[in-house]
Amino acid sequence: MKKMIQGSDKLPVGAVATTVGLCTLANAFNAIGFSGIRHLVMWFALIVWVLTISKIVLHFDTFKKEYTQVVPGSLYAAVMMLTAILSSYIYPYLPILGIGMWYVAVVVHAAHILFFTWRNVIREFNLNTFLPSWFVTYVGILVPVVVGTAYGNPIILKALLGYGFVISAILVPAMFIRILKLGMASQTELMKTIFLAPPSLCLVSYFNLTAQPNMMLVTFLYALICLIFLYILKSLPNFVNRPFDGTFAALTFPMAISLIATLNTARFLINVGHTAPGNFFNQVFGAKLFLITLVIGYVVYHFTHNFVLATVKKPVAKASIEEVEVVE
């Protein structure tokens, strides 16, 4: 562990985003009764979190270099997303620490959004670096709503939900138009999968905070999720056939949170009396659980393998997205 902490500068930010996806997948397993998987994954996530904080503190120059680049910088929001998820795990055992971590996650993520906006929108906006990784920064702040409904501040929760809907309604169409007009470099193609995150986060957060969800809104959001997921499914063989790099992190959390959205939609339909479609989406959830477990397992394995080799055994090329930041 000491070697890993000393070599924490070799931990790519994509590995943190991937861990957020892994934790979300573990929460899906927990929701259907497999709590042991959640415990194992959360301890793994705690190690990644400690390594990330060590990287920021002990290797600040490396962190600063990454954070001041648009794409890696946008992905650093995943650190606070992971903090929020860990807060939900810690809360039942140490409530004060859990609540404290939740507030830290919200406040620091909000500060990150403000700084990112000032630096990359107000001061200097570049369409070439306006990429789907921005969703991690701007919409990822809904993770505290997904995991913290039971103990989070209700005023903040509702404010975040409203913000999430508004920013998604602005960013998703804008990003779609940008990609239609300018396209994306082949190295950044995988980032298109992040489109799955905003509607999924909005839907799960909406379910968490709304006693009687509106059927039309639920239908619209889940239809959007289905369309994006079908695109990912169609593109998946091409994605996994390419050499592994940091952009593979884009496959993890968006797919995992869409899995939670599917489970919640199935349960909602059954609760309101639409048993047949509810049962159908339960089956869809099972199929997605199988597929997404394979995909996230593949990405986690490669990030973990590369980091262990780089810090414990022998140096390897770091899986990074720094070199694919700009679309020419």
PLY file of the C-alpha trace (Angstrom):
ply
format ascii 1.0
element vertex 328
property float x
property float y
property float z
element edge 327
property int vertex1
property int vertex2
end_header
0.00 0.00 0.00
2.90 2.33 0.77
4.26 1.89 -2.76
0.81 2.62 -4.17
0.48 5.83 -2.16
3.96 6.92 -3.24
3.04 6.12 -6.84
-0.45 7.62 -6.65
0.53 10.15 -9.31
0.21 7.26 -11.76
-3.48 6.82 -10.93
-5.42 8.24 -13.92
-8.52 10.28 -13.19
-10.43 7.88 -15.44
-9.86 5.21 -12.79
-11.78 7.33 -10.27
-14.69 7.75 -12.67
-14.61 4.00 -13.29
-14.76 3.36 -9.54
-17.88 5.54 -9.35
-19.41 3.28 -11.99
-18.33 0.15 -10.10
-19.91 1.45 -6.87
-23.14 2.24 -8.71
-23.15 -1.28 -10.12
-22.60 -2.64 -6.60
-25.58 -0.61 -5.39
-27.66 -2.28 -8.10
-26.59 -5.69 -6.78
-27.37 -4.51 -3.25
-30.87 -3.47 -4.33
-31.64 -7.08 -5.29
-30.19 -8.54 -2.10
-26.47 -9.03 -2.77
-25.11 -6.84 0.02
-21.80 -8.70 0.22
-20.79 -7.44 -3.22
-21.49 -3.89 -2.12
-19.27 -4.25 0.96
-16.34 -5.55 -1.09
-16.68 -2.86 -3.74
-16.99 -0.04 -1.20
-13.75 -1.10 0.49
-12.07 -1.16 -2.92
-13.53 2.30 -3.60
-12.19 3.58 -0.28
-8.69 2.53 -1.35
-9.10 4.35 -4.67
-10.39 7.43 -2.82
-7.38 7.42 -0.45
-5.01 7.05 -3.41
-6.72 9.94 -5.20
-6.46 12.25 -2.19
-2.82 11.16 -1.82
-2.23 12.08 -5.46
-3.73 15.53 -4.96
-1.75 16.19 -1.76
1.58 14.45 -2.44
1.78 15.03 -6.19
0.08 18.39 -6.51
2.01 19.36 -9.65
0.71 16.26 -11.46
-2.82 16.97 -10.25
-2.56 20.64 -11.29
-1.31 19.70 -14.75
-4.29 17.38 -15.28
-6.86 19.64 -13.65
-5.97 22.61 -15.84
-6.68 20.56 -18.99
-10.32 20.60 -20.02
-11.15 16.90 -20.35
-9.17 15.55 -17.37
-10.30 18.57 -15.37
-13.95 17.87 -16.11
-13.50 14.27 -14.95
-12.08 15.34 -11.58
-15.68 15.95 -10.53
-15.79 12.15 -10.14
-13.71 12.52 -6.95
-16.64 14.24 -5.22
-19.11 11.82 -6.79
-17.12 9.00 -5.19
-17.04 10.93 -1.91
-20.85 11.16 -1.94
-21.20 7.43 -2.63
-18.80 6.56 0.19
-20.75 8.85 2.51
-23.86 6.73 1.93
-21.91 3.61 2.85
-20.36 5.13 5.97
-23.52 6.88 7.21
-25.21 3.83 8.88
-22.04 3.17 10.92
-20.75 6.71 11.52
-23.63 9.12 10.84
-21.74 12.34 11.57
-18.86 11.38 9.28
-21.27 10.26 6.58
-23.23 13.51 6.65
-20.00 15.52 6.75
-18.67 13.73 3.67
-21.99 14.34 1.89
-21.77 18.10 2.52
-18.12 18.16 1.43
-19.07 16.35 -1.77
-21.81 18.88 -2.57
-19.85 22.02 -1.66
-16.57 21.04 -3.36
-18.39 19.81 -6.47
-20.30 23.10 -6.66
-17.02 25.03 -6.30
-15.52 22.87 -9.06
-18.46 23.72 -11.34
-17.96 27.45 -10.72
-14.21 27.28 -11.38
-14.65 25.08 -14.45
-17.28 27.47 -15.82
-15.10 30.52 -15.24
-12.05 28.92 -16.81
-13.58 27.06 -19.75
-16.78 28.97 -20.56
-16.43 32.59 -19.44
-12.69 33.18 -19.80
-12.06 31.04 -22.87
-14.59 28.80 -24.59
-13.32 26.35 -27.18
-15.78 24.21 -29.13
-13.05 21.64 -29.75
-12.85 20.86 -26.04
-16.60 21.06 -25.49
-17.01 17.30 -25.12
-19.41 14.92 -23.32
-16.98 14.68 -20.39
-18.49 18.02 -19.36
-21.56 16.07 -18.21
-19.42 14.63 -15.40
-18.79 18.11 -14.05
-22.19 19.68 -14.60
-24.62 16.79 -14.03
-22.52 14.57 -11.75
-23.53 16.72 -8.81
-26.83 14.82 -8.83
-25.04 11.80 -7.32
-25.56 13.21 -3.78
-29.29 13.20 -4.59
-29.14 9.60 -5.79
-27.37 8.33 -2.66
-28.23 10.85 0.05
-32.01 11.10 0.10
-32.25 9.58 3.59
-29.81 11.95 5.29
-29.07 14.86 2.94
-30.43 18.36 3.47
-33.91 18.36 1.84
-33.58 21.95 0.59
-30.24 21.17 -1.07
-31.62 17.93 -2.51
-34.55 19.70 -4.17
-32.32 22.51 -5.42
-29.91 20.00 -6.94
-32.76 18.14 -8.63
-34.05 21.36 -10.20
-30.55 22.35 -11.27
-29.98 18.87 -12.76
-33.06 19.11 -14.97
-32.22 22.64 -16.13
-28.54 22.02 -16.89
-29.35 18.74 -18.67
-31.98 20.48 -20.81
-29.32 23.01 -21.82
-26.23 20.84 -22.19
-27.60 17.68 -23.83
-29.08 19.42 -26.92
-26.08 21.77 -27.14
-23.65 18.85 -27.02
-25.70 16.90 -29.56
-25.63 19.83 -32.00
-21.90 20.33 -31.44
-21.19 16.69 -32.31
-23.45 16.80 -35.39
-21.67 19.88 -36.73
-18.06 19.26 -35.72
-17.91 15.51 -35.14
-15.47 13.87 -32.74
-11.99 12.47 -33.18
-11.78 8.69 -33.18
-9.92 8.79 -29.85
-12.86 10.53 -28.18
-15.70 8.51 -29.76
-16.19 6.53 -26.55
-17.19 9.71 -24.73
-20.51 9.68 -26.58
-21.63 7.04 -24.08
-21.65 9.73 -21.36
-24.87 11.03 -22.96
-26.52 8.20 -21.02
-25.71 9.82 -17.67
-27.83 13.03 -17.62
-31.28 11.47 -18.27
-30.45 8.51 -16.01
-29.30 10.72 -13.14
-32.32 12.98 -13.54
-34.73 10.04 -13.55
-33.22 8.29 -10.52
-33.06 11.58 -8.59
-36.66 12.36 -9.57
-37.83 8.97 -8.31
-35.96 9.51 -5.03
-37.53 12.88 -4.27
-41.02 12.57 -5.76
-43.83 10.75 -3.97
-46.01 10.55 -7.10
-43.85 10.71 -10.25
-45.45 12.01 -13.42
-45.94 9.15 -15.91
-45.27 11.34 -18.97
-41.99 12.65 -17.58
-40.88 9.15 -16.56
-41.78 7.83 -20.02
-39.89 10.63 -21.79
-36.74 10.22 -19.70
-36.69 6.45 -19.92
-37.35 6.51 -23.68
-34.32 8.80 -24.03
-32.27 6.40 -21.90
-33.33 3.48 -24.11
-32.38 5.28 -27.33
-28.93 6.16 -26.05
-28.40 2.68 -24.62
-29.30 1.10 -27.96
-26.68 3.29 -29.63
-24.09 2.14 -27.08
-25.12 -1.47 -27.58
-24.70 -1.11 -31.34
-21.30 0.55 -30.95
-19.98 -1.65 -28.14
-18.15 -4.21 -30.34
-16.19 -1.41 -32.04
-15.46 0.23 -28.71
-14.01 -2.84 -27.00
-11.94 -3.83 -30.05
-9.80 -0.71 -29.77
-6.69 -0.51 -27.53
-7.49 0.29 -23.91
-7.07 3.89 -22.78
-8.53 6.28 -20.22
-11.62 7.04 -22.32
-12.94 3.56 -21.47
-14.06 5.12 -18.17
-16.94 6.62 -20.19
-18.49 3.15 -20.40
-18.81 2.66 -16.65
-20.87 5.12 -14.60
-23.30 6.09 -17.40
-24.20 2.45 -18.00
-24.39 1.68 -14.27
-26.69 4.60 -13.44
-28.92 3.63 -16.39
-29.17 0.22 -14.74
-30.48 1.84 -11.53
-32.90 3.89 -13.65
-34.21 0.69 -15.25
-34.76 -1.00 -11.87
-36.53 2.05 -10.45
-38.71 2.36 -13.55
-39.72 -1.30 -13.29
-40.64 -0.90 -9.62
-42.53 2.33 -10.30
-44.63 0.69 -13.03
-45.47 -2.27 -10.80
-46.40 0.05 -7.90
-48.84 2.04 -10.05
-50.52 -1.11 -11.34
-48.75 -1.58 -14.69
-47.56 -5.04 -13.76
-46.87 -6.44 -17.24
-44.56 -3.62 -18.43
-43.02 -3.50 -14.95
-42.15 -7.19 -15.11
-40.79 -6.71 -18.62
-38.43 -3.97 -17.44
-37.37 -6.23 -14.58
-36.19 -8.69 -17.22
-34.47 -5.86 -19.08
-32.75 -4.98 -15.81
-31.47 -8.56 -15.48
-30.07 -8.57 -19.02
-28.46 -5.17 -18.53
-27.01 -6.27 -15.19
-25.23 -9.16 -16.90
-23.87 -7.03 -19.75
-22.85 -4.04 -17.64
-21.09 -6.26 -15.10
-18.95 -7.64 -17.92
-18.18 -4.19 -19.33
-17.34 -2.54 -16.01
-15.35 -5.59 -14.92
-13.29 -5.32 -18.10
-12.53 -1.62 -17.53
-11.81 -2.02 -13.80
-9.44 -4.90 -14.52
-7.40 -2.86 -17.02
-7.16 0.24 -14.83
-6.21 -1.84 -11.78
-3.73 -3.97 -13.71
-2.01 -0.95 -15.24
-1.80 0.90 -11.91
-0.42 -2.10 -10.02
2.20 -2.68 -12.70
3.16 1.00 -12.66
3.54 1.23 -8.87
4.45 -2.23 -7.61
6.06 -4.20 -10.42
7.33 -2.27 -13.40
6.39 0.97 -15.18
3.78 0.86 -17.93
2.23 3.55 -20.05
-0.39 5.33 -17.98
-3.93 5.07 -19.30
-4.69 8.72 -19.83
-7.02 10.96 -21.73
-4.67 13.93 -21.81
-3.54 13.17 -25.35
-7.05 13.01 -26.78
-8.33 16.23 -25.31
-8.65 18.33 -28.45
-10.68 17.40 -31.52
-8.97 18.68 -34.63
0 1
1 2
2 3
3 4
4 5
5 6
6 7
7 8
8 9
9 10
10 11
11 12
12 13
13 14
14 15
15 16
16 17
17 18
18 19
19 20
20 21
21 22
22 23
23 24
24 25
25 26
26 27
27 28
28 29
29 30
30 31
31 32
32 33
33 34
34 35
35 36
36 37
37 38
38 39
39 40
40 41
41 42
42 43
43 44
44 45
45 46
46 47
47 48
48 49
49 50
50 51
51 52
52 53
53 54
54 55
55 56
56 57
57 58
58 59
59 60
60 61
61 62
62 63
63 64
64 65
65 66
66 67
67 68
68 69
69 70
70 71
71 72
72 73
73 74
74 75
75 76
76 77
77 78
78 79
79 80
80 81
81 82
82 83
83 84
84 85
85 86
86 87
87 88
88 89
89 90
90 91
91 92
92 93
93 94
94 95
95 96
96 97
97 98
98 99
99 100
100 101
101 102
102 103
103 104
104 105
105 106
106 107
107 108
108 109
109 110
110 111
111 112
112 113
113 114
114 115
115 116
116 117
117 118
118 119
119 120
120 121
121 122
122 123
123 124
124 125
125 126
126 127
127 128
128 129
129 130
130 131
131 132
132 133
133 134
134 135
135 136
136 137
137 138
138 139
139 140
140 141
141 142
142 143
143 144
144 145
145 146
146 147
147 148
148 149
149 150
150 151
151 152
152 153
153 154
154 155
155 156
156 157
157 158
158 159
159 160
160 161
161 162
162 163
163 164
164 165
165 166
166 167
167 168
168 169
169 170
170 171
171 172
172 173
173 174
174 175
175 176
176 177
177 178
178 179
179 180
180 181
181 182
182 183
183 184
184 185
185 186
186 187
187 188
188 189
189 190
190 191
191 192
192 193
193 194
194 195
195 196
196 197
197 198
198 199
199 200
200 201
201 202
202 203
203 204
204 205
205 206
206 207
207 208
208 209
209 210
210 211
211 212
212 213
213 214
214 215
215 216
216 217
217 218
218 219
219 220
220 221
221 222
222 223
223 224
224 225
225 226
226 227
227 228
228 229
229 230
230 231
231 232
232 233
233 234
234 235
235 236
236 237
237 238
238 239
239 240
240 241
241 242
242 243
243 244
244 245
245 246
246 247
247 248
248 249
249 250
250 251
251 252
252 253
253 254
254 255
255 256
256 257
257 258
258 259
259 260
260 261
261 262
262 263
263 264
264 265
265 266
266 267
267 268
268 269
269 270
270 271
271 272
272 273
273 274
274 275
275 276
276 277
277 278
278 279
279 280
280 281
281 282
282 283
283 284
284 285
285 286
286 287
287 288
288 289
289 290
290 291
291 292
292 293
293 294
294 295
295 296
296 297
297 298
298 299
299 300
300 301
301 302
302 303
303 304
304 305
305 306
306 307
307 308
308 309
309 310
310 311
311 312
312 313
313 314
314 315
315 316
316 317
317 318
318 319
319 320
320 321
321 322
322 323
323 324
324 325
325 326
326 327
